[in-house]
Amino acid sequence: MRAPYTELYVHLIWATWDRLPLISSNIEGQVYASIAKKCQDCGCDLLAVGGIEDHVHLLVKLNPAVAVADLIREIKGSSSHLVTHEIQPGEFFKWQGAYRAFSVRKLEVDTIGRYIQNQKEHHRTQALNIEWEEPAE
């Protein structure tokens, strides 16, 4: 019997609590590494991660057995726990409850991946995709 074949890509975005600038350059690498690890643990491939001090963008190839909401809950929980218990114990760090998720066509993967990886530059020059940068409510 043949195995199923899927290519399910999703662009995920969420912010810090009240859009506070909580993702400093001191912790950004560790937070992104935590996100990558949790994606791997869930059987998903993290293709791109980027952001600025108050939000993150991810491009993920989904495992079809993992719901988007479950993946985000796992990522937010593990990365928040890492910051509040290991990186900066006792300091405030929290993600907002909401998120945005956009399905991505295979033909868009490279373009969206570059957009995500260049978040700092896009924000510095205001070359933003407004739909992707609006806060989730």
N, C-alpha and C positions, 0 to 999 in steps of 0.2 A: 504494500500500500504506500502511496506517496505521502510525503509530509506536507503540511500546509506551508505556503509561502506568503509572507506579508511584508509590506513596506509601508509602515504607518509612521508618519512624521508629524510632530507637533511643536509649535512655538509656544513656550510657556513664559509668563511674565507675572511677577508679584513684587510687592514693595515691602519695605520695613514699616513698622508701626508708625502711623501718622506721618509717613514719609520722612522720618527723622534720618539724618545722615549717619547711620549706624555701621555701615560697611566701610570702615577705614582701610587705607592701604596696608595697615599693619595686620589686618585679619582677612583681607580679601582672598588671598591665595589659599588659606586654610579653609575658608567657607566654600570656595569653589571646589577644592579637593574633596570636601565632605559631600558636596552635591554629586560630584562624579562617582564617588564610592557608592552612594545610595542608589544612583541610577543603575550601576553595575549589579548591586545586590538584588535589585528588582528585575534584572534581566533586560534592561533597556540600555541603549547606547547613547551616551551624551556626545553629541556632535559639535556643540558650541555652547559656551557660557560666557557671559559678559554683563556688565552693568556699571552703575555708578554707586555713590554712597547710599542712595535710598531705594534702589530697586535692582532686580536681576532679570536677565533674559536667558532662556535655555532653548536649544534646539535638540530634540530628543527623537531617536528612532524607537518607537514603542514596542514593547513586548505585548502581543495581542491579549495576553492573559492578565494584563495589569490595567486597571482603570486609571484614567488621568487623575481623577480626584485622589485616589489612593497613592499614586506616585508622588503627587505634590505634598500630601499629608506626611508621607514618609520623609521626603527631602526636607521639608520645613522643620519637622520635629527633630531629626538628627542633627541638622546644621545649627539650629537654635540651641539644642542641648550642648553641642560642642562649644559654642561661644560662651554660654552662661556657666558651664561647669569646668571647662578646660582652658580655653584661651583667655577669657576675661571673667573669672568667677566674681560674682557679686555685682557686676556691672549690668545695666539694662540692655537687653537685646531681645527683640521680638519681631516676628513677621506679621504683616496684616493678615486678616482672615481670608480676604478675597484673592482672586487670581484671574488672569486672562489666559485663554488657551485658543490657539488658532491652528486649524489643520493646514498642512503644508504639502503642496504637490512636489513630487520628486524633482521636477525641473526647477523648483524654487529653493531647493536645499542649499546650494552653494551661495546664492545671493543673500538669503536670510542668515546663513551662517556667518558671512562676512559682516553683515549689519550688526549682528550680536557681538562678534569679536571686536568690533570697532565702536562700541558704545561710548566710550569716553570721548573719542573724537567727534562722534555725531552730536553729543550733548555740548561739547565745547563750541562747535561751529553752528549749532542749531539746525543741522541737516537731519531732521528727525522724521520718522513716519508717525504722524500724530495718532493714528489708530492704535499703534502699538505702545505709545508712550502715555496715554491717558491712564489715570489711576483706575484700578478696578474698584467697583463700589460694592 
